[in-house]
Amino acid sequence: MGKKIKLELPKIPPVLEEGSFRNIYRDEDLHLMNCKITGEGVDDVELDQVVLSKVVFKNVTFTNALFNRVDMIDVIFENCNLSNASFKEGIIHRVTFKDCKLMGTDFSEANLGNVSFINCMGNLSSFVDARLKQVVFKETSLQSANYHDCMFTKATFSKCNLNDVNFAQTLLKGVDISTCTFERIHVALDSLDGCEVSAEQAIGFAKLLGLKVVE
């Protein structure tokens, strides 16, 4: 297994006032800062270029919400439902998603740095054309997720379900998938150069090359 990635965690003040997502409409520039939001429903909202900073969301529902070109820094989502939400073209820095539903969530063309996905359900999520630098996926289901034409820098997948994931046109050099499970993934064999895999996975990829592995 490769070196553990050291992430910059969200910088959250020790004390946050309880807030409401509705407060974002009080600011013409759609800023929401320095608050904790618990148990709200923010479904089907559509906002462009929202700025979220030093915010903790807990048990909040964002299903079908569109936050294209969002600017997020120092944010925590805990036990939130972001299914089919869109963060397309967003800038996402020092953000943690923990115990969240991310079914079909769209991160395409986004820039993610120092972001962690921990024990999340991210099946069918999209990271098409995204740039991921110092990003960790841990104990997260990513079945049929789409990483087409991504750029990974210091990224790791730890104990994730990667079945049927699409890594087409994505270089996996330095990416660790050695602890992950999958029956099949979509990847060009030359894109695996430098990818960190387990011995069992290496045998599976060798068979794709037409080699007969003698055990």
C-alpha positions, 0 to 999 in steps of 0.5 A: 500500500502506498503512503498515507495521504495527509489531508488538510482538514476543514478549519471549523471554529470551535463554536458555531451558531445554529443557522438556516440555509434560508439565511443565504438569501439575505446576502446578495452574493449568496454567502453562507458562513460560520454556522451549523445547520441541522435537520433542514430540507434544501430540496430542488433549489437552484443557485449559481456561484454559492459561497459556503465557508466554515459551515457544518451541515448535519442531517440535511437533505439536498436532493436534486439541489443545483449548486453549479460553480459553488465555492466551498471551503472548510465545510463538513457534511455529516449524515446528509442526503445529497442524492442527484445534487450538482456541484458542477464546475465547483471549487471544493477545498478542505471539505469532508463528506461523512456518512452521506448519500451521494447517489448520482451526485455531480462533481463534473468539471470541479476542482477538489483539494483536500477532500474526504469521502468517508463511509458514503454511498456514492453509486452513479456519482460523476467526476467527469473532467474533474481535478482531484488533488489530495482526495481520499475515498474511504469505505465508500460505495462507488458502483458505476461512478464515472471518473472519465478524463479525471486528473488525480494527484495524490488520491486514494481509494481505501476499502471502497466498492469500485465495481463497474467504475469508469476510469476511461481516459484517466491516468491512475499513476500513484492512485491506490486501489489495492484494498478495494473490491470490484468484479470489473472496472472500465480502464485502459491497461496503459492507464494502469501504469503506476497504479497501486493494486493488490496481488489478486487484482494484478492477476485479474489485470494480467488475464485481461492482457491474455496472459495465463496465470499459473498458480 
